[in-house]
């Protein structure tokens, strides 16, 4: 039987999408698919005469999908490629934040030595006048984490790389035009590359914005990159066939005012096991800047969720997800309070336009699971959600009775780990299929109840 009136959530959906300038014909089709009467829909949208009827579609429940293919190649989120086929060269803004850069500069300044080259005699004397810090040898937690994050963003196993180094350039100091690869059939190649492998990718990060000078100039391309704090420059010293690429020649230009500190990691073409290690989900394109956003649940929606939970909190289903949700021996990790279909639709209809505004694209609702109630000592395994049906998701905190905050841990697009704390009435939007997330610390308290909402891209 066709529906002859809109509830408040559908009225809000109609008003919002009209305000956004969405196609009324498209909105008409959606409302007809949800079994609203054509005359009711036409009047609400101001559509007369009625659009040509669309044959009703059989509504199929979405199927959870796993992504299964991971290409063996370097793909770097947010990186911009230099427009030349002669060299794989990328600019990556904001890889490190200000605090990370300053912490590393402080550490580096305390552990500097004179820089060297593989050949510093004759015409090459004075070719490199910086100072170097063997940063990867210092066993500092941030240095270790940055090394890991570089490998994660590149998708290359760390065994196919060198440990990170840092260099400091003061006024007048430079590294004249050079390549990072070792010249084949040379003594340097036999010493430094015959066993360890030829250098491939270079990942270089500017830790400060130099006042004047200090640019990295790619001499064969006439491309110059000025130092800007936190930004990275990434290039491949080899061609696609594995031969050295002379177009990777670059010059660390003299510093004219101030100083320059950079962090560098080199990759090799030899390592242990598989070189590329990203999961298929990590090749999904990022949709937002950080990958997650904490905000308040719309008040009217949360009131309905909270009321439903109060009225049905005792109607629980047992839940066993061994290896995913765990607890102390003998303890029950979680249970589920099922939602009715009306509330599920209400949740999706209310959050969908907000989710679309956040990711900048149209989405289709896929799942609203029941209210999961985690119990004392519960942990949630760090994981990425299933593929195309979980591109954009939300966690809504419904209720909690805890002795200490229970953080959601989530990595951003650059592998930096964050802890997000939610109170009842708050939620977090997140790119669940792409980003690693979970609750690795045990829950200390009686319960922590939240629900999960998932969307896929409309054209997926």
N, C-alpha and C positions, 0 to 999 in steps of 0.2 A: 504494500500500500504506500502511495506516495506521501511524502511529508508536506504538510500545509503551513508550517511556520518555522521560523528560524529561532534557535536559542541564542543567548547572548554571545556565545563564542563565535557562532557563524555570522552574526550581525557585525561583530568586531572585525572578523576576517574580511567580510565584504567591504566595510568602510575603509580598512587599511589598504586593501589592494586597489580600490578605486582611487584613493589618495596617491598611491604610488604610480598611477597611470597604467596599470596592467590592462591587457586586452579584455574587454567585457565579454567578447565571444568566448575567449578561453576560460574566463571565470564561469560563464554559463555552462560550458561543457563539464567543468569540474563539479558544479552544483547538481547538474542533472545526473552525473555518475553517482552522486551521493543520495540519489532518490528523492530530491526535492521536486515539487510540482512545477512544470514549465511556466505556468502563469505567475506563480509566486516568484520564481527566479527572474523572469522578464520584468516584472514590476519593480523588484528590488534594484535591478541593474539599469532600468530605464531603456529596455530594449523592446521596441515595437516597430514592425511586426516581429514575431518570434523568429529566431534563427532557424535555419533548416535543421530538422531533427537529426540527431546523430544516433545510429543504431546503438542500443545499450551494449556495453562491454561486460563480459563475464569478469567479475572482480576476482583476481587470483591473489592469494596471500603471497607476499614476497618470500623468496627462498634465501636463506643465509648462504653467502658465497665466500669461498676462499680464493684469493689470488694465488696463482700457481707458477707464474713465469717471472724469473728475475734475470734481466739481461746482464751479460758480462761486459759492462762498460761503466765508465765514470759519468755520473750525472750529479750535478751539484745544485742543491736548491738555492734559488735566488741569485745564482751567478749569472753574469752577463758576459757573453763571449765577444771577444774582439773581432770585428768584421773582416777576417782574413782567413783564407784556406791554407795559408802557408804555415800557420802555427796554431795549435790548440792553446789558447790564452784566454783566461777568464778573470773578471773582476768580481769580488764577492764582498759587498758592504756589510759592516757590523757583525763580523764573526765573533769578536770578543767585545765585551762591554768595558766601560771606563774603569770600573773597579778591578776587573781582571787584568787589564793592561797595566795599571799602576802597581798592582801587587807583583806582577812579573818583572816590571822595570826595577823595583826595589830589590828583588831577589837577584836579578842579573847584575846590577851594579856592584854587588858584593862578591861576585865570582867571575871577574873578567881576567883574561889573559890576551897576549898579543895574537892576532889572527895569523894564520898560515895559509899557504896554498900548496898544491902538490909539486909545484916547481917555482921556487922563489929566488932563483939565481939569474945572473946576466940581465937580459932585457926585462925579465919579470920581477926584478928586485923593486920593491915599493909598489907593486901592482895592487896589493890589498893592504890598506893601512888602518883597518878597524881593529876593535878588540872583540874577543869571542867569549861566550859563556857556554860551557857544556851543560846546558839546561837539563837535558834528559838524565844526566848522571847525578843530579842533586837529590833525588827522591823526595820532591816536594809535592804535596797533594794536588795543587792547582796545575803544576807542570805535567804531572801524570795525566790529569783529566783532560787538559788541552791536547796532549798527544793522542789520547784515546778518541777525542771528539774529531780531530782532523781525520783519523783513519775512518771513523764512522761516516763522516760527511762524504769522503771520497769513496767509501765502500770497499776499501782495500785492507786486507788482513795486515796487521802490524808487522808480521814476520817478513813482509815484502817492503820494509822501510828501514830507515835509520832513525835513531832517537833524535829528538828535537835539539836544535842549537839556537843560540841568540847572538846577535852582533850589535855592538854600539859604535856609531860613527860620530865623532866630534867635528868641529869646524875644520874644513880642509880634507877630511878623511873620505876615502872612496874605495870602490872596488872596480877597477877598470874593466873594459869590455871583455866578457868571458862567457863560456857556456858551462852548464852544470854537469854535462855528461863527460865521460873520460874518453879521450881520443882512442879509437880502436888501434890495436897493434903498437901501442906506445908503452913505455915502461910504467907510466902512471896507471894505464888500464890493467896491466898484469898485477900491479901491486894492490890496487884499490877496487877492481871490478871483476877480475877473472873468476873469483870464487863468490863474492857477495852479489855480483850482478851489476849490470849497467844502470845508471840513474835514469829514471823515467820522469815522473811528475815531481814538480817543486811546489810546495805550499808555503807561501811567505806572508807573514802578518806584520803590519805596521803597528807598533805599540804606542807610538805618539805621532802627533801631527807636527812635522818639522817646520820651523818658521820660514826658512828659505833654503832652496837646494835639496839635495838628498833624494831626488826622484830616481826611480828605476826606469831606465830607458832601454827599450828593445830596439837596438840600433838598426837591425835589418828591416824593421817594420815602420820606423819613425813613429813609435808609440812611446809616450812617456807617462808614467804613473806617479802622481805626487803622493807622498806619505800622508795618510789620514788615519787617525787612531782607530784601531779595531778592524780596519779593512784588510782583506787578503787579496793577493795576486797569485794565480795558480796557472802553471803552464806545463806542457809535456815536452821534454827535451828530445823525444824520439818521434819519428814519423810512424804512420800506420803500419809500415812493413818492418818496424823495429830498428831501422837505421837511425843514426844521429841526425838531428835536424839543426843545421847551422843557423836557421832563422830564429833559434832560441837565444842567440847572442844577446846579452844584456849588460848594462853598465849601472852600477850603483854610483850615481853622480855625487860629486863632492858636496858636503854640507856647507852652506854659506852662513847661516845664522842658526843658533840653537844646537840641536843634536838630533840623531836618529837612532832608534832602537827597533830592531826587527827580530822576529822569531821565524825560524826556517825548519821545514821538515822535507827530507828527500825520500822518494820512493825508489825501489829497485825492481828489476825484472826477474829476480830470483827470490824465492821464499819457501815457506813450508805449507803444503796443502794447497787449497783453492785460493786464488788471488782475490777474487771479488766475493764479498761475503754479505752484501745487503740482502735482506729478505724481499720478496716481491712487493710487500706493502710499502717499503721504504722508497720505492720508485714512484709511488703516487705523488703527483705534484702538490706542493703545499698550497693551501687555500687562504691562509691568513698569515700575519706577520709572525706571531709567536706560537700559534697552534692551539692556544686555549685562552679562555676569558671567563673570569669570575664576575657574576652579577646577581641581582635580586630576582627571584621568581615574581612574575606579575601577581599583584596582591590578590586579585579575585580568583585567579587560578589556584594559588597556593591555599586559599581558604577552602576551596572545594576538595583539594587533595588532602588537606589536614583533617577536614570533617570526615571524609571517607575513611581515612586511616583510623580515626578514633572509633568509628562505628564498626569497623571490620578487623581491628587489630588482632582479635582472637581467632580469626578464621585463617589459620596458617596452613601452608603446605610444606612438608619436609623437603629439603633440598640437599642433594649430595653431588658436589662437583669436585671429586677427589683429584688432587694435583693442581687445582685451580683456586679453590677456596679451602683453606685448611684451618685447623685449630689445634689446641693442646690435646695430647692423647686423652681419649674418652669424652672430649667436649664436642658439642654440636656447633659447627662453624656458622651456619646461616639457615634461614627459613624464609618463605615467600608468602606475602599477602597478595592474592590475585586482585587485579583491577577489573571492573566491568567495562564493556565496550564503549559505553557513553563517555566515561571518564577518559578512556584512552584517546578517543576522538577529540575530546575537549583539550587534552594536553597537546596533541599534535597540532590542532588548529591554532592554538594560542602561541605555541613556540615556533611554528614554521616560519612566519614572516620575520621573526627576530633572527632565526638561524640564517635565513636567506640574506638579511641585511649584513650579518656578520661575515659570511663567506663570500658574499658578492655574486651569488648564483642562485638559480631556482633549484629547489629540492623537492623530493617526494617522500612522504612518511613511509617508514618500513616497520619499525617495531617500537612498542612501549611495553616493556616487561613489567611484571608485578613489582610491588614494593619489597625489595630485598632487605631483610633485617639481619645484619651481621651481629653475632653474639660474642661474648667475652673470649679473648685470645685469638679471634679470627684474623687471618691474613688473606690478601688477594694477590695472586701471582702477578708479577710484572708481565705485561703482554701487549700485543697489538690486536685490535678487534678484527673481525672478518672484513672482507674486501669491500665491494662496491655498495653494499647495503648499510655500511657503517662509516661512510665518508665524514659525516658531521653528526655529532652526538651531544647529549646533555646528561648530566647527573644532577638530580634534584634532591637536596637534603630534606627529608620529611620530618625526622624525629631522631633525637639522640639522648642517651643517658650514659655519659662517659666520665671517667676520672681524669682523663687528660686528652687533649686534642688528638684526633686520628687523621693524619694527613693523607691526601691523595698525592702520590709521587708521579710526576709526569715530565718527560723530556720535551724540550722545545725542538725546533727544526735543526738546530745546530748541536744537538746532543747534550745540552745543558740541563741538569736535573733541577726541578722545582718542587716545592711542597705547598700544596693548596689546602687550606683549611676552610670548611664549610659549616655554617650554622643552619638550623632549620629555617627555611624560607630563602636560602641562597642556592645557587646552582652554578655549575661550570659548563660552558660550551667547550668542546675539544674535538680535534681531528683524530678520532679514535682509531681509525684503520691505519693511519700513518705513524702515530706517535706511541712510543712505549709508555705504559702507565700501569699503576696498580697501587696496592697498599701493603708494602713489605713489612711494616712494623705491626706487631700484634695489637689488637684492640684491647684497651684497658677500660672496662666498663660493662654495663648490662646489655646495651644494644646500640646500634647505629643503623638507622633505616633510611634508605634512599631508593630512588627509581631511575631507570635508564631510558632514554629516548634516542632513537636513531633515525637518520635520514640518508637517502642516496641522492645523487644528482638526478635531476628530472630526466635527462637524456641518457642516463646510464643503462 
